[in-house]
Amino acid sequence: MTNTLSAPADTDTPLPAPRAAAPPPGYFERPGPAAVILGSFLAVTLPVAAMVLAGWDGTWLGTGYLWLFGATHLVLTVTVYCTRANLRHFTSSTRNLVVFLGVPLGILVTFAAVHGLNLFATVPAVVGLLYAGVRVFNFLHLTRQTFGVYQLFKARTRAKFPAWAKGAENASGLALVGALFATDLAGGWCPLLLAGGPLSLGDVPPLYAARLPLGWLQVGWVAFAALALGLYAAAVVQVPRTRRGLTAALYLTAQTAGTFAAAVFLPLYLAALAMHYVEYHVLMYPRVFRLPLDPTSRLDRGYGWVRSRPAVFVGLLLLLAAGVTGGMSVMAPAAAGGAWVGLLVLFDVCVAAHYFLEMHIWRFSDPHFRETLGGLYFAPKVAS
């Protein structure tokens, strides 16, 4: 039988190399994390807003919210100290010693002095400035995290955004900080809703005495609010008209709406923090449970034992968060020198240290964090 198959004309031509298999999607590229974050607006933000508007005054429901969402998000930050690699990085230079150990210790000493020496009574103006700074830092922390998480939502779209977009998004958040602080200084309501100023539109009673002239605060609030909303609109129209683009736009819209609502009525800041709390838990999950550990390190082995037992991990988290919540609930008597000064100091330290550390532990410009976290949230690019 004649063989009808013939050899190739050029047997020396190399075959094309097989294409590398695409890596599995990264944690934040999957639909679940984004869905949980967006769903929290309906499941948590709106119910908490309703609770605030109904006159929440410290009931068990509100305390439970602060415990389960707020205090646990503060305590989760401490887990960055539970691995040998991070501790080695934190002590690798003078700068890192100051940033990751010195400043948190300085916060402890500062707030211990404020409460232990009862500086509320002796130098109220200084303490007032200190807490005003913490309040601004609080607002800034919210908007900066929103900016950072929005960059993750944008990255999921795989689209190219104009060079000015990040600047507009960041400036919008900074303007919201200005509007929030103007409302705080005006007495807890948008200055336009208070009587006695050149731009007054209402006469609602303030929640507490204003700290600056109402006219200044009204002009400042209008300028900050207009800038924030204008830059938000300019940024959100840049997202692609795709499912993931719509998800990114919805995220920025929900966060902007919640923060702006707090700039109108400051107690709604509790509701504005809901998505902030939820997204922090979502983003910390792979950092807590998926980072590789060093089996030769006693610290890593202990941490690995705890995190491999979710019930133990969650139990410890809730227990520590209960202590933070206790400090929050007894703030008034502690400020007057009551028996719970220690818990209040713990709460103040956790809050202030959390705000400061968060500015550094998510910096992908830091080679250590870029190396340890880069592959967790997005799959590495495959060379073509």
C-alpha positions in Angstrom: 0.0 0.0 0.0 1.4 3.3 -1.0 2.0 5.8 1.8 0.2 9.0 0.9 1.7 11.1 3.7 4.7 13.1 2.8 7.3 14.8 5.1 7.2 18.5 5.6 9.1 20.5 3.0 11.4 22.0 5.7 12.0 19.7 8.6 14.3 22.3 10.2 11.6 24.9 10.9 11.1 25.1 14.6 7.6 24.6 16.0 6.0 27.6 17.8 6.5 27.5 21.5 3.4 26.6 23.4 1.7 29.6 25.0 2.0 29.9 28.7 -1.1 29.0 30.6 -2.9 32.1 32.0 -2.5 32.3 35.8 -5.7 32.0 37.9 -7.4 35.3 38.6 -6.2 37.2 41.6 -8.2 37.7 44.7 -9.7 41.1 43.7 -10.2 40.0 40.1 -12.9 37.5 41.2 -16.5 38.8 41.5 -16.9 37.9 45.2 -14.9 40.7 46.9 -16.4 43.4 44.8 -19.9 42.1 45.3 -19.5 42.0 49.1 -18.2 45.6 49.2 -21.0 47.0 47.0 -23.6 44.9 48.8 -22.6 46.4 52.1 -24.0 49.7 51.0 -27.5 48.2 50.9 -27.0 45.7 53.8 -25.1 47.9 56.3 -24.8 51.6 55.2 -28.5 52.2 54.7 -29.7 50.4 57.8 -27.2 52.2 60.0 -28.2 55.5 58.4 -31.8 54.7 59.2 -30.8 53.9 62.8 -29.0 57.2 63.1 -31.9 59.2 61.7 -34.3 57.4 64.0 -32.3 58.8 67.0 -29.8 56.1 67.9 -28.5 56.9 71.4 -26.1 54.0 72.3 -28.5 51.1 72.2 -27.2 47.5 71.9 -27.8 47.5 68.2 -25.5 50.5 67.6 -22.9 49.2 70.0 -23.0 45.8 68.2 -22.3 47.6 64.9 -19.3 49.4 66.3 -18.0 46.2 67.8 -18.5 43.9 64.9 -17.4 46.3 62.2 -15.5 49.2 63.6 -13.5 47.8 66.4 -12.6 44.6 64.6 -11.2 46.7 61.7 -9.0 48.5 64.1 -7.7 45.3 65.7 -7.0 43.7 62.3 -4.3 46.2 61.7 -2.2 44.6 64.6 -1.9 41.4 62.6 0.8 43.0 60.4 3.1 42.5 63.5 2.5 38.8 63.6 4.9 37.7 60.9 8.7 37.5 61.1 9.1 39.0 57.6 7.1 42.1 58.5 8.9 42.6 61.8 12.2 42.2 60.1 11.2 44.9 57.6 9.9 47.2 60.5 13.3 47.0 62.2 15.5 47.1 59.0 16.3 50.8 59.1 16.1 53.9 61.3 13.2 55.2 59.3 11.2 52.0 59.6 11.9 51.8 63.3 10.4 55.3 63.7 7.4 54.7 61.4 6.3 51.2 62.5 7.4 51.2 66.1 8.4 54.7 67.3 5.3 56.6 66.2 2.8 54.1 67.5 4.7 54.1 70.9 4.6 57.9 70.8 0.8 57.8 70.3 0.6 55.6 73.3 2.6 58.0 75.5 0.7 61.0 74.2 -2.8 59.7 74.9 -1.7 58.2 78.2 -0.5 61.6 79.3 -3.7 63.3 78.1 -5.9 60.9 80.2 -3.5 60.1 83.0 -2.6 63.7 83.8 -6.2 64.8 83.1 -5.1 67.4 80.6 -8.8 67.9 79.6 -9.1 70.1 82.7 -5.6 71.7 82.8 -5.0 72.6 79.1 -8.3 72.1 77.3 -7.2 74.2 74.3 -4.2 72.0 73.6 -6.3 68.8 74.0 -9.0 70.4 71.8 -6.4 71.0 69.1 -5.1 67.4 69.5 -8.6 65.9 69.0 -9.3 68.3 66.1 -6.3 66.9 64.4 -7.4 63.3 65.1 -10.8 64.2 63.7 -9.3 65.6 60.4 -7.0 62.5 60.3 -10.2 60.4 60.7 -11.9 62.1 57.7 -8.8 61.9 55.6 -8.3 58.2 56.4 -11.8 57.5 55.1 -11.4 59.3 51.8 -7.8 58.1 51.2 -8.9 54.5 51.6 -11.8 55.1 49.2 -9.3 56.5 46.7 -7.1 53.5 47.1 -9.9 50.9 46.8 -11.3 52.7 43.8 -7.9 52.2 42.1 -8.4 48.5 42.6 -11.9 48.7 41.1 -10.4 50.6 38.1 -7.6 48.0 37.7 -10.3 45.3 37.4 -11.6 47.0 34.2 -8.2 46.6 32.4 -8.9 50.0 30.8 -6.6 52.9 30.3 -7.6 56.1 32.2 -6.4 59.6 31.4 -3.4 60.8 33.3 -5.4 63.5 35.2 -8.0 61.0 36.6 -6.1 60.0 39.7 -5.5 63.6 40.6 -9.2 64.4 40.3 -10.2 61.4 42.3 -7.8 62.3 45.1 -8.7 66.0 45.1 -12.4 65.1 45.3 -11.7 63.1 48.5 -9.7 66.0 49.9 -12.6 68.4 49.2 -15.0 66.1 51.0 -12.6 66.2 54.0 -13.0 70.0 53.9 -16.8 69.8 53.8 -16.9 67.3 56.6 -14.7 69.4 58.8 -16.7 72.6 58.1 -19.8 70.7 59.2 -18.0 69.5 62.3 -16.9 73.0 63.2 -20.4 74.4 62.5 -22.0 72.2 65.1 -22.8 68.9 63.4 -25.1 70.2 60.6 -24.3 71.6 57.2 -23.6 75.3 57.8 -26.2 76.3 55.2 -28.9 74.7 57.3 -28.1 76.9 60.4 -29.6 80.3 60.9 -27.6 83.5 61.2 -25.2 83.4 58.2 -25.2 85.1 54.8 -26.0 81.8 53.0 -28.4 80.3 55.5 -31.2 78.2 54.0 -32.7 76.9 57.3 -32.7 77.2 61.0 -32.1 73.7 62.4 -30.6 73.8 65.9 -26.9 72.8 66.0 -25.9 69.7 67.9 -23.2 71.7 69.8 -21.7 75.2 69.7 -20.0 76.3 66.5 -16.2 76.8 66.8 -15.8 79.4 63.9 -17.9 82.2 62.5 -20.9 80.7 60.6 -20.3 82.9 57.5 -16.8 81.5 57.0 -18.0 78.0 57.4 -20.9 78.4 54.9 -18.6 79.8 52.2 -16.0 77.1 52.9 -18.6 74.3 52.8 -20.1 75.5 49.5 -16.6 75.7 47.9 -15.5 72.3 49.2 -18.8 70.6 48.3 -18.9 72.0 44.8 -15.3 71.0 44.1 -15.9 67.5 45.5 -19.0 66.8 43.4 -17.6 68.4 40.3 -14.4 66.3 40.4 -16.4 63.2 41.3 -18.5 63.7 38.1 -15.4 64.3 36.0 -13.8 61.1 37.3 -16.8 58.8 37.1 -17.5 59.5 33.4 -14.1 58.1 32.5 -15.0 54.5 33.4 -15.6 52.2 30.5 -19.1 51.2 29.6 -18.6 47.6 30.7 -19.8 45.4 33.6 -16.6 46.0 35.6 -16.6 49.7 34.6 -20.2 50.0 36.0 -19.1 48.3 39.2 -16.3 50.8 39.6 -18.6 53.7 39.0 -21.2 52.3 41.5 -18.5 52.0 44.1 -17.3 55.6 43.8 -20.9 56.8 43.7 -21.9 54.9 46.9 -18.8 56.1 48.8 -19.2 59.7 47.6 -22.9 59.7 48.5 -22.3 58.3 52.0 -19.5 60.7 52.8 -21.5 63.7 51.4 -24.5 62.7 53.5 -22.2 62.9 56.6 -21.1 66.4 55.4 -24.8 67.4 55.7 -25.5 65.7 59.0 -22.4 64.6 60.8 -23.9 61.7 62.8 -24.4 60.0 59.5 -20.6 59.6 59.5 -21.3 56.3 61.4 -23.2 55.1 58.3 -20.5 56.5 55.9 -18.0 54.3 57.6 -19.9 51.1 57.0 -18.4 50.4 53.5 -15.0 51.5 54.8 -15.2 48.8 57.5 -16.5 46.1 55.2 -14.0 46.7 52.4 -11.1 46.7 55.0 -12.1 43.3 56.2 -12.4 42.1 52.6 -9.0 43.4 51.7 -7.3 42.1 54.8 -8.6 38.6 54.3 -5.8 37.4 51.9 -3.3 39.4 53.9 -4.2 37.6 57.1 -4.9 34.1 55.8 -2.8 33.7 52.6 0.6 35.3 53.2 3.3 32.6 53.3 4.9 32.1 56.7 8.4 31.0 57.7 8.2 27.5 59.3 11.5 28.1 61.1 10.1 31.1 62.9 8.4 30.5 66.3 6.3 33.7 65.7 5.1 32.5 62.3 4.3 29.0 63.6 2.2 30.5 66.4 0.4 32.8 64.0 -0.1 30.0 61.6 -1.6 27.9 64.3 -4.1 30.6 65.1 -5.1 31.5 61.5 -5.5 27.8 60.5 -8.3 27.7 63.1 -10.8 30.3 62.0 -12.9 29.9 65.1 -9.9 30.7 67.3 -8.9 33.6 65.1 -12.3 35.2 65.0 -12.8 34.6 68.7 -9.6 36.4 69.6 -10.5 39.2 67.2 -13.9 39.7 68.7 -12.5 39.6 72.2 -9.9 42.3 71.6 -12.5 44.3 69.7 -14.8 44.1 72.7 -12.1 45.8 74.8 -11.8 48.6 72.2 -15.6 49.0 72.1 -15.7 49.1 75.9 -13.2 52.0 75.8 -15.5 53.7 73.3 -18.6 53.3 75.4 -17.1 54.7 78.5 -15.4 57.7 76.9 -17.3 60.3 78.9 -16.5 59.1 82.4 -13.0 58.2 81.4 -12.4 61.7 80.1 -13.4 63.0 83.5 -10.9 60.7 85.3 -13.2 57.6 85.8 -12.1 54.1 86.4 -12.0 53.1 82.7 -9.1 55.4 81.7 -7.0 52.5 80.6 -9.7 51.3 78.1 -10.1 54.8 76.7 -6.4 55.1 76.2 -6.4 51.8 74.4 -9.2 53.0 72.2 -7.5 56.3 71.4 -4.2 54.6 70.7 -5.8 52.0 68.4 -7.6 54.6 66.4 -4.7 57.0 66.0 -2.2 54.2 65.4 -4.5 52.6 62.9 -4.8 55.8 60.9 -1.1 56.3 60.8 -0.1 52.8 60.0 -2.6 52.4 57.2 -0.8 55.2 55.4 2.3 52.9 55.2 1.3 49.2 55.2 -0.5 49.5 51.9 2.2 51.4 50.0 3.1 49.3 47.0 6.0 51.8 46.4 7.6 50.0 49.4 9.5 47.1 47.9 8.7 44.8 50.8 4.9 45.3 50.5 5.1 45.3 46.7 6.8 41.9 46.9 4.6 40.3 49.6 1.3 41.7 48.5 1.6 42.2 44.7 0.5 38.7 43.7 -2.4 38.5 46.2 -4.9 40.8 44.6 -4.1 40.6 40.9 -2.7 37.8 38.8 0.8 38.5 37.5 1.0 39.5 33.9 2.1 36.7 31.5 4.8 37.7 29.0 3.5 37.5 25.4 
